[in-house]
Amino acid sequence: MKQYSKTILTILAGMIFLSGCVAKRKLLDEQIANRYLRSDSAVLANKVSDLRGQIDLLQKQIDELNNANALMTKDISNKANALNQNQQALEEQQKKLAQLQALLDQQKLKAAALKKKMADALVGFSANELTVTQKNGKVYVSLSEGLLFPSGSAVVNVKGKDALSKLAAVLVLNPDISVDIEGHTDSIPIRGKYEDNWALSTARATSIVRILVNEYKVDPKNVVASGHSMYDPVATNTTPEGRAQNRRTEIILSPKLDELYNLINQ
């Protein structure tokens, strides 16, 4: 009986010992597993941190790209607006140039018509006495000294008045013509009544103005007189023939360009 009890106790003691060993082993395994879990958690935490850093960096890059895109969009918009404004300005300039060209063409037609009227009115005079030409949209009636004046004088002779009367008849019927009267001399200094060639050329121009305005009723607001002395020759002053050509009065006729000037000044 005693031997049986001892055996039982031995078995129980063994069972308790084994049970303790199993529990200890289980605890050790759990501790090891927990260490692995902690290690994995730390690795994951590091990866999460790295990923968050990458996300922050990518977000920063996205923000920078968005800002750059916004700047580029604004720049493109500004350039498009500038291009549109330039295009509008170019179109306006082209329109203005077309209008100017139309007015210039109109002026040339008016000048050509005026030249014909003057040539027809002065048909009875020779080429040595006067010429009618067209240049730069203007009509030039060049009258020689021999047709208009005695040598060294500013008094218009009878034949000269006849030419001026025919010229004035055209001007009276065309009141929209500006009239510039220029007196010219040769290079030989004047002696006698006039102080110098300036005085003679100016006196001749104003003498013609008075005849056109006072006797033939040309509108004085359309007429300008000037003297150029010997400083605007059309030929050499070294020969008698050249000096004769330089002693002249030029009547320059211009269709009024108010519409053209207004367009240019816009």
C-alpha positions as CSV (number, residue, x, y, z in Angstrom):
1,M,0.0,0.0,0.0
2,K,2.8,2.4,0.9
3,Q,4.6,1.5,-2.4
4,Y,1.4,2.3,-4.4
5,S,1.0,5.7,-2.7
6,K,4.7,6.6,-3.4
7,T,4.2,5.7,-7.1
8,I,1.2,7.9,-7.3
9,L,3.0,10.8,-5.7
10,T,5.9,10.3,-8.1
11,I,3.6,10.4,-11.1
12,L,1.8,13.5,-9.7
13,A,5.2,15.1,-9.1
14,G,6.2,14.3,-12.7
15,M,3.0,15.6,-14.0
16,I,3.4,18.9,-12.1
17,F,7.0,19.1,-13.3
18,L,6.0,18.5,-16.9
19,S,3.2,20.9,-16.6
20,G,5.6,23.6,-15.3
21,C,8.1,22.8,-18.1
22,V,5.3,23.2,-20.7
23,A,4.1,26.4,-19.2
24,K,7.6,27.8,-19.1
25,R,8.2,26.7,-22.7
26,K,5.0,28.3,-23.8
27,L,5.9,31.5,-22.0
28,L,9.3,31.5,-23.7
29,D,7.7,30.9,-27.1
30,E,5.3,33.8,-26.5
31,Q,8.1,36.1,-25.5
32,I,10.0,35.2,-28.6
33,A,6.9,35.7,-30.8
34,N,6.3,39.0,-29.0
35,R,9.9,40.2,-29.8
36,Y,9.3,39.3,-33.4
37,L,6.1,41.2,-33.4
38,R,7.8,44.2,-31.9
39,S,10.5,44.0,-34.4
40,D,8.0,43.7,-37.3
41,S,6.1,46.6,-35.9
42,A,9.2,48.8,-35.7
43,V,10.0,47.9,-39.3
44,L,6.5,48.7,-40.4
45,A,6.6,52.0,-38.5
46,N,9.8,52.9,-40.2
47,K,8.3,52.0,-43.6
48,V,5.2,54.0,-42.8
49,S,7.5,56.9,-41.8
50,D,9.4,56.6,-45.0
51,L,6.3,56.4,-47.1
52,R,4.9,59.5,-45.3
53,G,8.1,61.3,-46.1
54,Q,7.9,60.2,-49.7
55,I,4.2,61.3,-49.8
56,D,5.2,64.7,-48.4
57,L,8.0,65.0,-51.0
58,L,5.6,64.0,-53.8
59,Q,3.0,66.4,-52.5
60,K,5.6,69.2,-52.4
61,Q,6.6,68.3,-56.0
62,I,3.0,68.3,-57.0
63,D,2.5,71.7,-55.4
64,E,5.6,73.1,-57.2
65,L,4.3,71.6,-60.5
66,N,0.9,73.1,-59.9
67,N,2.5,76.5,-59.2
68,A,4.7,76.3,-62.3
69,N,1.7,75.3,-64.3
70,A,-0.3,78.2,-63.0
71,L,2.5,80.6,-63.9
72,M,2.8,79.1,-67.3
73,T,-0.9,79.3,-67.8
74,K,-0.8,83.0,-66.7
75,D,2.1,83.7,-69.0
76,I,0.4,82.0,-71.9
77,S,-2.7,84.0,-71.2
78,N,-0.7,87.3,-71.0
79,K,1.0,86.5,-74.3
80,A,-2.3,85.5,-75.9
81,N,-3.7,88.9,-74.8
82,A,-0.6,90.7,-76.0
83,L,-0.8,88.9,-79.3
84,N,-4.5,89.7,-79.7
85,Q,-3.8,93.4,-78.9
86,N,-0.9,93.4,-81.5
87,Q,-3.2,91.7,-84.0
88,Q,-5.8,94.4,-83.4
89,A,-3.3,97.2,-83.7
90,L,-1.9,95.6,-86.9
91,E,-5.4,95.4,-88.4
92,E,-6.1,99.0,-87.4
93,Q,-2.8,100.1,-89.0
94,Q,-3.5,98.2,-92.1
95,K,-7.0,99.8,-92.2
96,K,-5.4,103.2,-91.7
97,L,-2.8,102.6,-94.4
98,A,-5.5,101.5,-96.8
99,Q,-7.5,104.7,-96.1
100,L,-4.3,106.7,-96.5
101,Q,-3.6,105.1,-99.8
102,A,-7.1,105.7,-101.0
103,L,-6.8,109.4,-100.1
104,L,-3.4,109.6,-101.8
105,D,-4.8,108.0,-104.9
106,Q,-7.7,110.4,-104.7
107,Q,-5.3,113.3,-104.4
108,K,-3.4,112.1,-107.5
109,L,-6.6,112.0,-109.5
110,K,-7.5,115.5,-108.3
111,A,-4.1,116.7,-109.2
112,A,-4.2,115.1,-112.6
113,A,-7.6,116.7,-113.3
114,L,-6.3,120.1,-112.1
115,K,-3.2,119.8,-114.3
116,K,-5.4,119.2,-117.3
117,K,-7.6,122.2,-116.4
118,M,-4.6,124.4,-116.1
119,A,-2.9,123.1,-119.3
120,D,-6.2,123.7,-121.2
121,A,-6.6,127.2,-119.7
122,L,-2.9,128.2,-120.5
123,V,-2.8,126.5,-123.9
124,G,-2.0,129.8,-125.7
125,F,1.4,130.2,-124.1
126,S,4.7,128.6,-125.3
127,A,6.9,126.2,-123.3
128,N,9.5,129.0,-123.0
129,E,7.0,131.2,-121.2
130,L,5.4,128.6,-118.8
131,T,5.1,124.9,-118.1
132,V,2.5,122.9,-116.2
133,T,3.7,119.8,-114.5
134,Q,2.5,117.3,-111.8
135,K,4.7,116.1,-109.0
136,N,4.0,114.6,-105.6
137,G,0.3,115.1,-105.8
138,K,0.7,118.8,-106.7
139,V,0.5,120.9,-109.9
140,Y,3.4,123.2,-110.7
141,V,2.8,126.2,-113.0
142,S,6.2,127.7,-113.7
143,L,6.1,131.1,-115.3
144,S,9.3,132.7,-116.7
145,E,10.5,136.2,-115.8
146,G,10.0,137.2,-119.5
147,L,6.3,136.3,-119.4
148,L,5.6,138.2,-116.1
149,F,8.1,140.9,-115.4
150,P,10.5,143.4,-116.9
151,S,14.1,142.8,-115.8
152,G,14.7,143.8,-112.1
153,S,11.0,144.7,-111.7
154,A,8.1,143.3,-109.7
155,V,5.4,145.0,-111.9
156,V,3.5,142.3,-113.9
157,N,3.3,143.2,-117.6
158,V,0.2,142.8,-119.8
159,K,0.9,139.3,-121.1
160,G,1.7,138.1,-117.6
161,K,-1.7,139.5,-116.3
162,D,-3.4,137.6,-119.2
163,A,-1.8,134.3,-118.0
164,L,-2.7,135.1,-114.4
165,S,-6.3,135.8,-115.3
166,K,-6.7,132.4,-117.0
167,L,-5.0,130.7,-114.1
168,A,-7.3,132.6,-111.6
169,A,-10.4,131.5,-113.5
170,V,-9.6,127.9,-112.8
171,L,-8.8,128.7,-109.1
172,V,-12.1,130.5,-108.6
173,L,-14.0,127.5,-109.9
174,N,-12.0,125.2,-107.6
175,P,-11.9,126.9,-104.2
176,D,-10.6,123.8,-102.5
177,I,-7.1,124.4,-104.0
178,S,-4.2,125.7,-101.9
179,V,-2.0,128.1,-103.8
180,D,1.7,128.7,-102.9
181,I,3.4,131.4,-105.0
182,E,7.2,131.3,-104.9
183,G,9.5,133.9,-106.4
184,H,12.9,132.9,-107.6
185,T,16.0,134.7,-109.1
186,D,19.3,133.8,-110.5
187,S,22.6,134.3,-108.7
188,I,23.4,137.8,-110.2
189,P,23.1,140.4,-107.4
190,I,20.2,142.8,-108.0
191,R,21.0,146.5,-108.2
192,G,18.7,149.5,-108.0
193,K,15.3,149.6,-106.4
194,Y,15.6,146.3,-104.4
195,E,18.1,145.7,-101.6
196,D,18.9,142.2,-102.8
197,N,17.5,139.1,-104.6
198,W,15.5,138.2,-101.5
199,A,13.6,141.4,-101.7
200,L,13.0,141.1,-105.4
201,S,11.8,137.5,-105.3
202,T,9.5,138.3,-102.4
203,A,8.1,141.4,-104.1
204,R,7.4,139.5,-107.2
205,A,5.5,136.8,-105.3
206,T,3.4,139.3,-103.4
207,S,2.7,141.3,-106.5
208,I,1.2,138.2,-108.1
209,V,-0.8,137.5,-104.9
210,R,-2.3,141.0,-105.1
211,I,-3.4,140.6,-108.7
212,L,-5.0,137.1,-108.1
213,V,-6.8,138.3,-104.9
214,N,-7.7,141.9,-105.7
215,E,-8.3,141.7,-109.5
216,Y,-9.4,138.1,-110.0
217,K,-11.1,137.4,-106.7
218,V,-9.1,134.3,-105.7
219,D,-9.8,133.5,-102.0
220,P,-6.9,135.1,-100.0
221,K,-7.2,132.4,-97.4
222,N,-6.0,129.9,-99.9
223,V,-2.9,131.8,-101.0
224,V,0.6,132.0,-99.6
225,A,3.5,134.1,-101.0
226,S,7.3,133.5,-100.4
227,G,10.6,134.6,-101.9
228,H,13.4,132.1,-102.4
229,S,16.0,134.4,-103.9
230,M,18.7,132.4,-105.8
231,Y,18.7,129.4,-103.4
232,D,16.4,127.1,-105.2
233,P,17.6,126.9,-108.8
234,V,16.4,124.5,-111.4
235,A,19.4,125.0,-113.7
236,T,23.0,126.1,-113.5
237,N,23.7,129.8,-112.8
238,T,27.0,129.6,-114.8
239,T,25.3,130.1,-118.2
240,P,22.8,132.7,-119.5
241,E,20.4,130.0,-120.5
242,G,20.5,128.4,-117.0
243,R,20.1,131.8,-115.3
244,A,17.1,132.5,-117.5
245,Q,15.4,129.3,-116.3
246,N,16.1,130.2,-112.6
247,R,14.4,133.6,-113.0
248,R,10.9,132.3,-112.6
249,T,7.8,132.4,-110.5
250,E,6.3,129.0,-109.5
251,I,2.6,128.7,-108.6
252,I,2.2,125.4,-106.7
253,L,-1.4,124.1,-106.6
254,S,-2.4,121.5,-104.0
255,P,-5.7,119.9,-103.4
256,K,-6.6,120.5,-99.8
257,L,-5.6,117.6,-97.6
258,D,-7.6,118.2,-94.5
259,E,-9.1,114.7,-94.5
260,L,-5.6,113.2,-95.1
261,Y,-4.1,115.2,-92.2
262,N,-6.9,114.3,-89.9
263,L,-6.4,110.6,-90.6
264,I,-2.7,110.9,-90.1
265,N,-3.2,112.7,-86.7
266,Q,-5.7,110.1,-85.4
